[in-house]
Amino acid sequence: MSRILIIEDEESIAELEKDYLELSGFEVEVATDGYEGLHKALEEDYNLLILDLMLPQVDGFEICRKVRDEKNTPIIMVSAKKDDIDKIRGLGLGADDYMTKPFSPSELVARVKAHLARYERLIGSTIEENKIIEIRGLKIDTTARRVWVNGEEKTFTTKEFDLLTFLAGHPNHVYTKDELFSEIWDMESIGDIATVTVHIKKIREKVEYDTSNPQYIETIWGVGYRFKM
């Protein structure tokens, strides 16, 4: 049974989310302040985190950053703040998804299932022989989920790695942002174009020598992105 940690200081919201997730077969724990949530997230093993942005003691941004330093656990960030800058910041810190309150509990359950299904598929292939992609100094071990640039290993979040690997595995193919969102996040893009844009920016910062003149991931203006061979 998958374990989920909800970090949410509004107890009525946390209990509603907990009830719906438990009805869907998940084991759920709740932390009502940032300090407790961060401690649980780092010290215990969960399959997914639902992380509120505005929390007492330690905010959601700081929790996301510290968890990402140590774990690839999927993170769904939730907030009543609708500003794109908060969404971009959260995704840039490594959150896998961002939901704006209010949202329906059934939508939350659907997103949880989508993220868990994809993550489990990705980590379930470790018994296979390692598959390596090597292109002009970039080396991607798709099985061990490790990346090197000119011999130096780089750290990637789950979705950054998935997006890089997908593009590198389909070189010279132009993908729209909607297509990439649907492929990597397993959901139709509904106003989530910023998700793809932020992840492409973070990938470029790690693999490109000059982000203004990328040699790997090329922007096709008005269309999307392609990985150059």
N, C-alpha and C positions, 0 to 999 in steps of 0.2 A: 504494500500500500504506500502510495506517495505521501511524503510529509511536506506540509506547507506551513510557512511561518507568515502570519499577518502582523505587520508593525503599524499600528494605527491607534492614535490617542482618543478618537471618538468611539467610545465603547459600543454605542448602538450600531454604528456602521460596521465595526469589527465583528460583532455578534451576528449581524445579518449575513455578512460575507462568509463567516465561519459556518453558519447553518446551511447555506446553499452548497458550499464546498463539501461538507460532511455528507449531505444528501447525495452528492455525486460520487461518494466513495473515497474521499481523501481524509487523511489524518491531519488535523489542523491545530496549531497552537497560536496564541495571541500574545503580543507584547504591546503594552500601552504607553511606553515612552522610548525615546531613542536610545538611551543607555542600555536598557534591558534588551531591546531589539538587537542592537549591535553585538552585545555579548552572546546572545543566543545564536545569531547568524554565524558568528565566527567559531564558537565553541562546539556547536552541534551540527549534525548533518541534516539538511533539508533538501528536498528536490526542487523547491521554488520559493521565492520570497515575494510577498505583496507588500510594497513599501510606500507608506504615506510620505509626502514631501515635508509638511509642516509638523514637526514633532518637538516635544519638550526635551531639553538637555542636549540631544544630538539630532540634527536635522537629517532628512532623507538623503540629501546630496552627500553628506559626509559618510553616512552609513554605506551608500552605494560605492563610494570611492574605496573605502577600507575593505569591503567585502570583495571587490574586484581585484584588489591587490593580492588576495589569497585564494579566491575560488571562482569557478565559472558557473555557479548556480544561476539559473535563469531568474531575472528580476523584473517584476512588473511594477513600475512606479505609478502611484495614483495621487491626484491633487485637485483641489478646487481652483487652482490657478490656471487660467486659460492662456497666459502669455506664451508665445512661441519661444521666447528666450529661456523659459524654465524647462520646456520640453527639450529644446536643443541641448541645454546644459546637462539634463538628466541622461539623455541618450549618449552624450559625449563622455560621460563618466562611466558608461558601460551598461546602463539599463537596457533591457531587451525590448521593453514596450512602455508606453506612457498613456494612461487613461485619465480623462478629465471628469471630475465629479460634476453633477450626479451621473451615474451610469447604472444600467440594470444589472442585478446580480447574475442573471443568466448570461449576459455578455462577458462578465468577468470569468465565469466558469468556462465559457467557450474559449476564451483566450488562454486560460490556465491549461486546458487540455491540449491546445495547439502547441504551446511552448514545451510542455512536457513530452508530447509525442515526438516532436522534432529532436529535442535534446537526447531522449532515450535512443532514437535511431542513430544519432551521431556517435554516442559513446558505446553502442552495442557492436561495433565492427572491429574491436581491437584484436580479435583473434586472426584477422586477415593479415596477409603479408603487407608490409608497409608500402603505400603507394606514394611515389614522390613526383612532384612537378618541379622542374628546374628551368628557369628562363632568365638569361642575362643577369646572373648574380643573385636572383631570387630563388630560394629553395623552400618548397612547401611539402612537409610530410603530412599528407592528408589523413593518415591513420593515427599517428601519434599526436596530431594537431599541434605541430611546431613549425615555426617559420624562421628562416635565416636570410639576412640581407648582406651580401658580400662576406659571409662567414660569421656575422654577428647575429645571435638569436634575438628575436623581438617577441614581446608579449602582446597577445591579442585577446580581446574579449570573445565570447562565443560567437556573437553575431558578426563581428569584424572578420573573424576567421572564416565563417561560413560564406560571407559575401566575397571575400578575396578568393577563396577556393573555387566558388562557383564561376566567377568571372575568368579566373586563370584556366579553369577546366573547359571553358568555351571561348577560346581566343578568337578575336576578330568579329565576334557576333555582337551587334548593337542591341542592348536591352534598355527598355524604358524604365523609369523609376517605378512605375506601377508593376511591371513584370518582375523586377527585382524584389520589391516588397512582398508580392504574392509568393515568390519562390522561396525566399529566405525566412519570412515570418509566417508562412502557411496561412495567410489571411488576405482578403481583398483589401486593397489600399483605400481607406476612407479618410481623406484629409491627412494622411501620414507621410507625405512626400518628404518632409523634413527628416524623417527617420533614415531614409536612404542617403540623403545628402550629407547628414552628419557622419554616418558611418564611412562613406567614401572619403570624406575629409580626414578622419582619424586614420584610415588605412594609408592614405597618401603620406601623412606625417611620419609614418613608420617605415615605408618602403621606398619612397621617392627621394632622390638626391636633391631635386628642385621641384617643389610642389607646384610652382607656377608653370612648369614645363614638364609634365609627368611623362615618364618613359613606359609606364605600365598601364595605368588606368586612365584612359582618354575620355574627356567629355565631348560628346557629340551634341552641340548646342541645338536646343529645341527638340531633342529626341531622348538622349539618355547617356549611357556609358558603354565603353567596350574595352576589353583587355587587349593591348597591342602585342603581337608576336614580333 
